[in-house]
Amino acid sequence: MRCPRSRLQRRYARSLRPRLPLGHRVLTAKRHMKRVLRVIPLGGLGAIGRNMTVFEYGDAMIVVDAGLMFPDESMPGIDLVLPDFSYVLEHGRNVRGVILTHGHEDHVGALPYLLKELPVPVYGTRLTLGLLNGKLGEHGLQGKIESHEIAPEMELRLGPFDLEFLQVCHSIPDGVGLALGTPVGLVVHTGDFKLDQTPVDCRVTAMHRFGELGQRGVLLLLSDSTNAETPGFTQPERSVGRNLQTIFAQARGRVIVASFASHIHRLQQVMNMAAAQGRSVAVVGRSMVRNVNIASSLGYLEIPAGTLVRPQDIADIPADRLVILSTGSQGEPMSALTRMAAHDHHLVNIQPGDTVVISARPVPGNERSVNRTINRLFAAGAEVIYEPLAQVHVSGHAAAEELKMLLNLVRPRFFMPVHGEVRHLHFHAELARQTGVIDDHIFIMENGDVLELDEESAVVAEKVQAGMILVDGLAIGDQEVVLRDRHHLATDGIIIVVVTVRSQDGAVVVEPEIAFKGFVHAGDLDELADDAKARVLESLHSDEVQKITDTSILQQHVHDVLQRFIYKNTRRRPMVVPVIVEV
């Protein structure tokens, strides 16, 4: 049921909305002919990951987050997926800086790739910058990028934007939301948040400040939609610690905990539980080791004295006195846990008596790889504990009642759900309607849509280039054709035909050679190959082809002839690769 605001409430909210001095408004109108604030999501909508949002006013632009997404099974061979930030590069001289809300990969992972093209200042909290610096070092950028440390309640001016950083509780320390003062009104961006009242680090979301901003009058709210379809409230992080304590106490042998390497709160609880029960902790997995080192050196992770041991010493510690912290909660092929399950890890292999706790929820698209890892762990003799068998993970994102609470605190004039798949955005929009936001003031956007706002109105004005940049090893770019070819190879196989011709007149010198790869045929494959050779040879001896010496024309002719022949005889369309060799 929708709860509309009364006329008095609407009038009161308008009276509190900050306005520029009259003279300044007149000057702005004369110089800029009524400029508008442009809000442009380049990632983070329609999928979990690739979060990146541009705020633009006149000739000034700031970027909030630059995250990546990990590929799903529809992207064979792809390592990372980045947002298409070509719009930012095109307007590079206008960019005042990149603001980071927190240190998760889906918010900072694409930043090194952007900074290689556009070395602009970066603003982030202490831990966020610490994690980022490790990434910049891997890309040869450490010490080459201007970075500025920020903190909750700190204020900053970048061009026409007045920024205030808002403390939020998430599954990683040092997360912030943003209050963005602009010439047309106040914009609030929540970042990733939840309303945990007993967080491990005692840093609760600054609800009082969100409420004060709501009293001032908020033109636009952008809010985290990840758990919009989840009813009630997200469970507190400390509830996982209580369950881990029971698991540790009952385990007969080694306890192996797989978690996100950036989930510092979870790592802290594992350290504390292990120390309380007299167990040593070994850390394995490159990203886990890196993040533990960074978080502990910056004071965000307190390692109990005498608890941490080297991975090389694992074999010397009794099984019932050891905890192993590992990467691999998402079933990544080369992660530590996956290699342990496959008996391919150089230090640790799963053995009967081990208790493996997967303290994470599969990211959408990773379910199959996670289940494959779980099956291998069971086959190796381990006891595996994971959701939904036990509550060994809680989300870092606000559920429906928390989202409604924030909406009631901020009371925005316009609302834009962000950070979620399409259904999450729609569920969040419905929550906004229930709290009284007018339906016409809710904008469910797509990546690349441009929302233009002035003091009184908002409209989706145009669309800029947005999409995905695929990273395959050292290759970066739009590789849709490559992906299509890889799918073709995976499903239908490939046929390679080699034709040797004389360069002078294009005459065939020897019989064509044909190789089938990944192509299954119910009949005699050798017979099919012989018939295919004969058909190619016959076509090359035809009057219309003889005397042709252009190899590109010959390649296309052989491709078309062979593809038609194979489809006619097998009803399948493998990839056909003709190779013309001139002698």
Secondary structure, DSSP 8 states (H G I E B T S, - for coil): ------HHHHHHHHHHS----HHHHHHHHHHHSS--EEEEEEESBSBSS--EEEEEETTEEEEE----B---TTSTT--EEEE--HHHHHTGGGEEEEE-S---HHHHTTHHHHHHH----EEE-HHHHHHHHHHHHHTT-TTTS-EEE--TT-EEEETTEEEEEEE-B-SSSS-EEEEEEETTEEEEE--S-B--SS-TT-----HHHHHHHHHH--SEEEEE-TTTTS-S----THHHHHHHHHHHHH-SS-EEEE--TT-HHHHHHHHHHHHHTT-EEEEESHHHHHHHHHHHHTTSS---TTTEE-GGGGGGS-GGGEEEEES-TT--TTSHHHHHHTT--SS----TT-EEEE-S---TT-HHHHHHHHHHHHHTT-EEEETTTS-----SS--HHHHHHHHHHH--SEEEEESB-HHHHHHHHHHHHHTT--GGGB----TTEEEEE-SS-EEEEEE----EEEEETTEEE--HHHHHHHHHHHHH-EEEEEEEE-TTT--B-S--EEEEES---SS-HHHHHHHHHHHHHHHHTSTTTTT---HHHHHHHHHHHHHHHHHHHHS---EEEEEEEE-
